[in-house]
Amino acid sequence: MTDTDFDTALVTAAFALGAEKGWRHVSPAAAARHAGLDLAQVRAAYPCTGAILKKFGQMADAVALTNALTEGSVRDRLFDILLRRFDFLQAHRAGVVALLRTLPFCPPLALAMAELNIASMGWLLEGAGVDATGLRGALAKRGLLVVWAYGIRAWADDESEDLTATMAAVDKALARAEAMVSRFGRQPVADPDAPLPPGASPLE
């Protein structure tokens, strides 16, 4: 088994357990047993559940960044890259939805998720050709996280195969962000009408 296969097996098992039993029952050891993986090997690579969620976010980012658009407007490139990330989440839908439902009742996990998601938004911005460094970059990351959070709320209720409602929500949120960029500056800022919820989605 390659390292990639190992990571995929463990992460998939964790999200399957989250969907089946709830995230309060998910741990690296429980996921290892579910996937039939060696406990010692899992212990070395995944000391806590947060490490599994971090890996999940990295996997989602990798899918979003692979073959991302390099032409078109920034809005078009961000739309493409965000929808690619949702495509990855869709493959683990039940576990992700269960995680979203857990976050409001677990502040430490919600805080950790928010920090992980901010980092992911930086990578997605860079993938779309937007500088995510410095103060402007920090504002841009928070702005994109608001867009992502708006989209994730729609995605959680979107039962369509082609994610029509999710696409519409992301497009609407990006349009509002674009309007605020034009009004307040060159980098996106958070929409005051869309406060950032704790955790703001997995992974990211």
TINUMI-452375 format. One line per field, with one value per residue (C-alpha): residue number from 1; residue in three letters; x, y, z. Coordinates in nm, 3 decimals. Example, Ala and Ser with C-alpha at 12.3 -4.5 7.8 and 13.67 -1.06 7.14 Angstrom:
<pts>
n <- 1,2 .
res <- ala,ser .
c1 <- 1.230,1.367 .
c2 <- -0.450,-0.106 .
c3 <- 0.780,0.714 .
</pts>
This chain:
<pts>
n <- 1,2,3,4,5,6,7,8,9,10,11,12,13,14,15,16,17,18,19,20,21,22,23,24,25,26,27,28,29,30,31,32,33,34,35,36,37,38,39,40,41,42,43,44,45,46,47,48,49,50,51,52,53,54,55,56,57,58,59,60,61,62,63,64,65,66,67,68,69,70,71,72,73,74,75,76,77,78,79,80,81,82,83,84,85,86,87,88,89,90,91,92,93,94,95,96,97,98,99,100,101,102,103,104,105,106,107,108,109,110,111,112,113,114,115,116,117,118,119,120,121,122,123,124,125,126,127,128,129,130,131,132,133,134,135,136,137,138,139,140,141,142,143,144,145,146,147,148,149,150,151,152,153,154,155,156,157,158,159,160,161,162,163,164,165,166,167,168,169,170,171,172,173,174,175,176,177,178,179,180,181,182,183,184,185,186,187,188,189,190,191,192,193,194,195,196,197,198,199,200,201,202,203,204 .
res <- met,thr,asp,thr,asp,phe,asp,thr,ala,leu,val,thr,ala,ala,phe,ala,leu,gly,ala,glu,lys,gly,trp,arg,his,val,ser,pro,ala,ala,ala,ala,arg,his,ala,gly,leu,asp,leu,ala,gln,val,arg,ala,ala,tyr,pro,cys,thr,gly,ala,ile,leu,lys,lys,phe,gly,gln,met,ala,asp,ala,val,ala,leu,thr,asn,ala,leu,thr,glu,gly,ser,val,arg,asp,arg,leu,phe,asp,ile,leu,leu,arg,arg,phe,asp,phe,leu,gln,ala,his,arg,ala,gly,val,val,ala,leu,leu,arg,thr,leu,pro,phe,cys,pro,pro,leu,ala,leu,ala,met,ala,glu,leu,asn,ile,ala,ser,met,gly,trp,leu,leu,glu,gly,ala,gly,val,asp,ala,thr,gly,leu,arg,gly,ala,leu,ala,lys,arg,gly,leu,leu,val,val,trp,ala,tyr,gly,ile,arg,ala,trp,ala,asp,asp,glu,ser,glu,asp,leu,thr,ala,thr,met,ala,ala,val,asp,lys,ala,leu,ala,arg,ala,glu,ala,met,val,ser,arg,phe,gly,arg,gln,pro,val,ala,asp,pro,asp,ala,pro,leu,pro,pro,gly,ala,ser,pro,leu,glu .
c1 <- 0.000,0.139,0.132,-0.140,-0.351,-0.293,-0.405,-0.708,-0.816,-0.791,-0.965,-1.242,-1.294,-1.308,-1.576,-1.771,-1.767,-1.867,-2.168,-2.262,-2.200,-2.137,-1.807,-1.789,-1.710,-1.439,-1.074,-0.762,-0.777,-1.145,-1.083,-0.783,-0.990,-1.269,-1.022,-0.821,-0.502,-0.209,-0.260,0.107,0.138,-0.173,-0.048,0.274,0.099,-0.223,-0.185,-0.535,-0.862,-0.757,-0.475,-0.731,-0.934,-0.619,-0.535,-0.891,-0.858,-0.527,-0.682,-0.973,-0.733,-0.527,-0.836,-0.940,-0.596,-0.529,-0.591,-0.760,-0.845,-0.562,-0.763,-1.074,-1.169,-1.069,-1.434,-1.452,-1.131,-1.250,-1.587,-1.413,-1.176,-1.447,-1.673,-1.384,-1.352,-1.723,-1.688,-1.438,-1.666,-1.952,-1.767,-1.775,-2.107,-2.266,-1.955,-1.906,-2.268,-2.237,-1.925,-2.100,-2.378,-2.123,-1.925,-2.175,-2.163,-1.784,-1.611,-1.253,-1.318,-1.492,-1.195,-0.950,-1.161,-1.173,-0.793,-0.755,-1.006,-0.831,-0.512,-0.705,-0.857,-0.506,-0.413,-0.734,-0.672,-0.319,-0.451,-0.681,-0.394,-0.476,-0.197,-0.282,0.011,0.026,-0.267,-0.453,-0.406,-0.541,-0.852,-0.884,-0.867,-1.135,-1.350,-1.321,-1.399,-1.727,-1.801,-1.715,-1.934,-2.227,-2.176,-2.139,-2.473,-2.638,-2.441,-2.553,-2.916,-2.849,-2.968,-2.934,-2.684,-2.533,-2.530,-2.740,-2.823,-2.461,-2.340,-2.601,-2.503,-2.132,-2.198,-2.414,-2.156,-1.875,-2.083,-2.134,-1.766,-1.675,-1.906,-1.740,-1.397,-1.501,-1.637,-1.368,-1.048,-0.872,-0.885,-1.206,-1.337,-1.599,-1.961,-2.110,-2.442,-2.282,-2.107,-1.848,-1.994,-1.776,-1.583,-1.726,-1.710,-1.452,-1.180,-1.187 .
c2 <- 0.000,0.339,0.638,0.791,0.473,0.464,0.825,0.777,0.463,0.626,0.949,0.760,0.541,0.842,1.014,0.690,0.654,1.017,0.958,0.633,0.707,1.081,1.263,1.227,0.862,0.927,0.890,0.779,0.444,0.392,0.489,0.252,-0.038,0.045,0.049,-0.251,-0.046,-0.100,0.097,0.173,0.315,0.526,0.651,0.771,0.961,1.073,1.158,1.311,1.353,1.703,1.552,1.352,1.667,1.850,1.573,1.580,1.952,1.904,1.635,1.866,2.147,1.919,1.824,2.190,2.304,2.029,2.155,2.468,2.741,2.977,3.200,3.412,3.655,3.607,3.543,3.266,3.107,3.118,2.973,2.684,2.613,2.626,2.392,2.148,2.146,2.079,1.787,1.633,1.691,1.529,1.198,1.207,1.386,1.203,1.235,1.603,1.691,1.508,1.710,2.037,1.948,1.873,2.200,2.429,2.199,2.157,2.499,2.361,2.163,2.460,2.684,2.432,2.399,2.775,2.795,2.507,2.663,3.000,2.824,2.642,2.966,3.104,2.813,2.847,3.219,3.153,2.881,3.141,3.385,3.610,3.712,3.577,3.732,4.027,4.223,4.233,3.860,3.806,4.004,3.814,3.478,3.580,3.711,3.387,3.190,3.381,3.285,2.923,2.926,3.064,2.788,2.514,2.600,2.561,2.242,2.077,2.102,2.044,1.698,1.753,1.544,1.846,2.066,2.335,2.515,2.505,2.656,2.930,3.011,3.027,3.244,3.480,3.503,3.569,3.840,4.012,3.981,4.121,4.418,4.483,4.463,4.731,4.944,4.907,4.798,4.546,4.252,4.079,4.151,3.976,4.059,4.230,4.060,3.715,3.674,3.400,3.101,2.899,2.636,2.758,2.406,2.134,2.176,2.186 .
c3 <- 0.000,-0.100,0.133,-0.082,-0.058,0.317,0.363,0.140,0.324,0.664,0.566,0.387,0.693,0.925,0.719,0.686,1.064,1.106,0.885,1.058,1.426,1.451,1.479,1.857,1.791,1.532,1.625,1.437,1.613,1.530,1.167,1.153,1.280,1.035,0.745,0.864,0.896,1.131,1.452,1.500,1.149,1.196,1.533,1.374,1.096,1.264,1.633,1.658,1.470,1.371,1.166,0.969,0.900,0.794,0.548,0.416,0.352,0.176,-0.044,-0.128,-0.214,-0.437,-0.637,-0.662,-0.776,-1.030,-1.384,-1.252,-1.501,-1.593,-1.826,-1.788,-1.513,-1.150,-1.070,-1.332,-1.205,-0.843,-0.941,-1.117,-0.832,-0.564,-0.758,-0.798,-0.420,-0.381,-0.622,-0.381,-0.083,-0.272,-0.271,0.112,0.143,0.437,0.653,0.567,0.644,0.977,1.053,0.971,1.215,1.487,1.463,1.643,1.946,1.955,1.975,1.979,1.662,1.501,1.580,1.438,1.124,1.078,1.091,0.846,0.610,0.614,0.500,0.227,0.101,0.057,-0.168,-0.368,-0.419,-0.538,-0.766,-0.922,-0.965,-0.667,-0.428,-0.082,0.108,0.346,0.486,0.156,0.125,0.475,0.385,0.060,0.239,0.486,0.204,0.010,0.325,0.351,-0.012,0.069,0.381,0.181,-0.073,0.187,0.342,0.002,-0.070,0.254,0.136,-0.234,-0.334,-0.710,-0.903,-1.077,-0.763,-0.928,-0.603,-0.492,-0.817,-0.794,-0.436,-0.516,-0.820,-0.613,-0.334,-0.580,-0.748,-0.413,-0.332,-0.672,-0.611,-0.276,-0.435,-0.682,-0.400,-0.135,-0.304,-0.523,-0.283,-0.172,0.176,0.383,0.303,0.611,0.537,0.550,0.887,0.904,1.089,1.325,1.132,0.801,0.657,0.639,0.462,0.384 .
</pts>
